[in-house]
Amino acid sequence: MAIAKTKTQPASGSSNGSSTQVSAGTCVISKDTSLEGVFNSDSDVRLDGFVKGDVRCTKRLVMGQTGQVKGTILAESAVIMGKIEGELEVKDSLHLKSTAVINGNIKAKIMTVEEGAEFNGECRIGSPS
């Protein structure tokens, strides 16, 4: 079972406070935390730890540089700075920061990729047909 923390200040290590700020009610998975199985959240999520399995977030997912997922991620919107091995599906906007490493397929309505981000897989951008 995961333990959620609530923060009201920017998370440590964030490179851009406006896009990675942690707000009240955000579930934080710290860098020294690992989870296995299916992780579901109906609130924003800040992921700096390791998840082996699926991450389902009905709101915003911010993955820090130390964050890692081996599995499938489903989110409303996402900012990725860490490493993903698996599928990534974002209903709205996806932002891959320069430190992001994605090995797997991506689906998103809108995607922004910073120089330096790594992506190996297939990508489908736009509204579902």
C-alpha positions, 0 to 999 in steps of 0.5 A: 500500500502506498503512503501519500504525502501532501505538499504545498511548495515546489518539489525538490529538484524541479527545474521549472517551478511552474510546470512541476510544482506540487500542490495541496492534495498531490500524492507524492511517491518519494525517491526512496519508495518503490511500488509493485502492482497497480497504482491508481490515483484520482489526484495529481501525482508527483513520482520520484520513486520506482513503480513496477506495474501500472500507474493510472492517474485521472489528473496530472502526473509529474515524474521527476528525474529519479522517477522510474516506471516499468509498466503502463502509464495512463494520465490526463496530462503528464510532465516526464523527467524520468525513465519509462519502460512501457506504454505511455498514454496521456489524454491531453498534454504530454511534456517530455523534459530534456532528461526524459528517457522513454522506451515504449509507445506513446499516445497523446493529444499534444506532445512537447519534446525538449532537446535531449529527451530520448524516445524509442518506440512508436508515437501517436499524437492527436485526437483518437480517430 
